[in-house]
Amino acid sequence: LQVSATVVSACSVSATALNFGSNINPISAVVPIDASTTLTVQCTATTPYSVALSAGNNAGGNFSARAVLNGAATLGYQLYSNALRTAVWDDAAGQVAGTGTGSNQSLTVYGRLPSVTGAVPGTYTDTVVVTITY
């Protein structure tokens, strides 16, 4: 009697929105404006993974040009993998790696909006694609 089972490597990732604020006064705002959010990664035990973030829909593939848009108005921002905001989180050398445990693992995304000078009133948005490779 032979009995077998094959378990494959699997991963999933989910994200919550990063919000720099909903009541920013560009005249009196203290900049830079920092915010953070969490990615939740779940990978099968012992599965190595890496998480990449795209440049965003408004950056034209250029990570140094990440921007939130309000019509034609833009505000530059950046995403980082460390609290000091010195390591840009991108889709190349700036990916974040880990090893799955079978349980949820939290990864923090640190954002920075360096300036709101001259900002046009309104809601600014961007969409960043999160990719997990395993």
N, C-alpha and C positions, 0 to 999 in steps of 0.2 A: 504494500500500500504506500504509494507516494502521495505526499501532501506538500503543496507549495503555495507560496504567495510572493508576489513581487511588489515592493513598495517603491514608488518613484519619488524623485525630488519634486517639491512643489513650493511655490511662494505666492503670497499676495501682499499688496500694499494698499493702504488707504490714507487719505489726507484730510485734515481740517483746514479751513480757510485761514489765510494770514491777513489780518486786518490792522493797518497802521493807525486807524482811528476813524471815527465818524463825525467828529466835530473839530477839525483842525482849522485854526485861524492862522492864515499865512502871514499876518502882520505880527502876531505875538508868539508864534510857535517857537519853542526851543528845539533847535535841530542839532544833530540828527535825531530823527524819530526812529526808535528801535521797537521791534515787535518780534514775536516768535510764534511758532505753531508746531504741531507734532505730526509726524508720519508714523503710522503703525505698520510694522512689517511682521508677517508670520511666515516662517519657512520651516520645512521639515527638519528634524534634528540632524545636526552635523552638516547641513547644506550651506556651503559658502555662497554669499550673495553680494551684490553691489547695487547701490541706489544712485541713479543719476537724475538730475533736474535739467529740463530744457532751458533755453534762454528766454522762453516766453513767446507768446504770439506777437508781441509788439517790438521785438528786438532785432528782427531780421537775421536771427542766428548768431548774433554778436552778444556774448555774455557781458561785456562791459557796457552794453546799451540797453539792458533790461529797463523797461518802462511800463508804467501804468498810464492808460489813456482815458481822457474825457473828451470825446469828439476829436478835435485836432490838437488839443492841449495834452502835454505829456509831463510826467514827473519821473525822473530816473530813480531806480531803486536797485538793491543788490541782495542776494541770498547767500548765506554763509553756513558752514557746517560747524563753526565753533562760536562760543559766546563772546570772544574777543573781536569777532567779525573781521578776521584776517584771512580766512581760507574760503574762497569763493566756491560754492557748491555748483558744479556744472556737470557736463556729460562726458568728460575726459578725465584728466588727472585729479579733478576735484570731486570724484565720486566718493561715497561713503560705503565702506565694506563691513561685513559682519558674518557671523555664522549662526544659522538657524538653531533654535532650541525646541521648536514645536509649539512654543507659546508666543504670544504677542511680545514684540520688542518695540520700544519707542525710540524714535530718532527725532531730535529737535532741529528745526529749520529756523535760523536766525535771520531776520530781515532788517534792512536799514534803508530809510528814506532820507538821503543826506540833505535835501533842501526842498522847501516849498515856496521859495521866493518867487513872486510873480505868478503864483498858481491861480488859475481860473476856477471860480467856484463850481462845484459839481462832484460827481462820483467818478473816481478813476479806477479802472480795472485792468487786469491782465490774467491770462491763463498759462500756467506752467505745467508741462507734462512730466509726470513722475514715472520713471522706468526702473524696474527691478530686473536684474540679470542674475541667473543662477545656473 
